Amino acid sequence: TYTVQSIDSGTVNQVINGDFSAGNTSFFSDYPHIPNNVSKLKRAYGIVTTPSDFENTFINCGDHTTGTGNMMCVDGSDINGGTDRVWCQTVPVVPGRNYTLSYWIHTINSSASNRAVISIWINGVNIQTNTAPGTSACGSWANVNAPWNAGAATTAEICLRDNNTSGAGNDFALDDISFTATTVCTQVKTVTVTISPFIVRTTNASVCPDQLPYQWNGNPYSTAG
């Protein structure tokens, strides 16, 4: 019996369109989507390749993923006491499994002294709060990671909120949002190989009594000597 066991592990991202490459889809927000915020309205967002395409006073910098792809640019809300949801998505989870919520954030207003304060909410519980980078220099993307255990949950509603409701400078970009868990997959296959008994053949010398048992080129010879 032979048994083969294969163990494979990998990281699975549950978030769809976390890099915004598919545009304004697969998530929901309390903020209105305004692709080009000419009026510079607070509490608005756009999916663009550079913040200056969203508001012309914002920095002209590339996204975190490739430098040429999409990002979510946000003009922070100045109402509702920070309860407005900037970005949300509901994903399936495995009960008891450990997950990590990760996102990248960039301050996009040159007045970086008044920064966004992003809180992470999962299933209605605030699990972590972080402040956006203190500089708006291009490439100043900061990574935030927050661990979370699913417990008995089978889904996770993940939301990002901006707790800062100041009217000036509270502007930021989000990119590469992910919600991952390391999974281990074990495959086992057992095969049983049955060997049939050997067949033993016997010969009777009396079948050819008129011939010697040993011959060479048709001529009998003796093994003696």
N, C-alpha and C positions, 0 to 999 in steps of 0.2 A: 504494500500500500504506500503510495507516494502522495505527499501533501505539499502544495505550493502556496505560500502566503506572500501577498504583495501589500505593502503599507505605503500610502501616498498622503501627503499633506499639502495644503495650499491655503491661500487667503482669498476669500470671496467677498466682493464688494456688493452690498445690497442696494446701494443708492443708484438710481437710474439718472443719467444725464448730469452727474455731479460736476462735470467740467463745462457744462452748458454748450457743448459742441452741437447739440440738437436744437439750440435756441431756447425760446421761452416755453418749455414743455416739461411735463413729468413732475412738477412741484406746484405748490400753491403759496400765496402770499396775501397778507392784508394790505400791502402796498399796491397802488395802481401801477400797471406796466406802461411806461412812457418811453418809447425808444429814443426820442430826442427831446430832452427836457429843456426846451428853449426858455420856458417861463421860470425855470429853476424852482419848481415846486418842491416843498418838503414832502417827505413820506411818499417817495416814488422810486422806481427802479427801472433799469434798462439792461438788456443783454447786448453787449457791444464788444468790440475788439480793443477799444481804448477808452478810458474814462472821458476824454475830451469829446468823444462822439456822443456821449450822454449829456454832458454839460460842458460848454466850451471854456469854462473857467477851471475845469479839473485838469489834472496832469495828463500828459500824452505818453502813456507807457503800455507795454504789452501784458498779456495775461500770464499766469503762472505756468500753465501747461506747456505751451510751445513758444510764447512770445508773440504769436500771431492769431491765436484762437480767441474764443469768446470768454467773457467773464460776466458776473452780475455786479453792476454798479448801482450803488444805493445813495440817495440823498435822504439822510436819517429823519425819522419822524420827530415832530416837536409837540405831539399831542398824545393822549391816552396813557401817559405815565409809563411808557416802555412796554406795554402789553401787546403792541402790534407785532404780528409775526412777519419777519422779513422773508424767511424761507422755511418751508415745511414739506416733508414727504413721509408717507407711511409705508413701512417695509415689513415683510415677514421675518420672524425670528424663531429660533429654536429654544424652547424653555430650558433654563439653566445654563445657557451658553454665554461666554464672555465676549463682548463686542467692544470696538473702539470707534468713536465718532471723531473724524478728523476733517479739518477744513483749513484753507489758506486765506489770509486776509491782508489787504493792503489799504493804507490810508491814501485817499485820492484828492484831498483838498490840501493845498499848500499851507493852509492855516491848520497845521497838525496839532496845535496846542489843545484843541477841543476834540477829543477822539471818541470814536464809538466804543461802547461797552457791550459786548455781545454775550448774552446768556444762552446756554444750551438747555433745552427742555426735551425730555423724553417721557411720553405718556403722562404729560401734565406735571412732571417733577423737574425742577431746576437742578441739574447735576454739576454745572460748572459755569463760571463767568470769567471772561477775559477782556482786556482792553486792547484796542487796535494799536498798531505800531505808532511810535511818536514821530516818525518821519514819513514824508510822502515821496522821498527819492525813489526813482524807478528801480525796481528789483527788490524793494523792501517788503517782500512778502513774508509774513510770519505764519508759522504752522501751529495749530492748536489741536491737541488730542485729549479726549475725555473717555475714560473707561466706563463701561456699563454692563451689568449682568441682567439677563432677560428674566430671571426668576421664573414665575409661572406664565409670563406673557408669551403670546404667539405672534403678536405684531408690535411694532414700535412706531409711534408717531414722533418724528424728530423735528424739532423746530428751533430756529435761531431768532432771537429777539435782540433789539438794540435798546438797552436800558437808558441810554443817554438821550434826553429829549431837548437838549439845547439847540437853538436854531442855527448856530453858526459853526462851521467846521466839522460837523458830525457826519462825515461822508466817507464811504469805504467801498471796497470791491471784495467779492467772494469768488473763490475758484476751487476746483478739485475737492469737492465735498464727498466724503466716503464714510461708509459704516461697515466695518469689516470684522470677520471672525476667522480664526485659523481652524480649519476642519481637517480631520484625520479620517481617511477612508481605508478600510482593511478588507481585502479580497482573499478568500481562502477557497482552494479547489483541491479535492481529494480524488485520486484515481487508484483503483485496485487492479493490478495486473495478475492474471492467473496463468501459471505455467503448467502446461499439460505434461503428464509423466512421460519419461523417455520410453521409446519402443525398443526392446531388446530382441535382436534376431539371432537365431542359432543355426549352424550348418552341420549337416551330418555327412562325414567323410565317406560313408558307405554308398552315397548316391552314385559315385563314379569309382567303383572298386577296381576297375582295370587301369586306372591312371595313378601315377604317383602324385602326391599332394603338391609338389613343387616342380615347376617347369621354367625353362629359359628358352625363348625363341621356339617354343613347341617341343623342346627336348627335355625329357625328364632329367633331374639332377638330384643329387643327394646333398643333404645339409651337413653330412658328416665331414669333418675336416674343413 
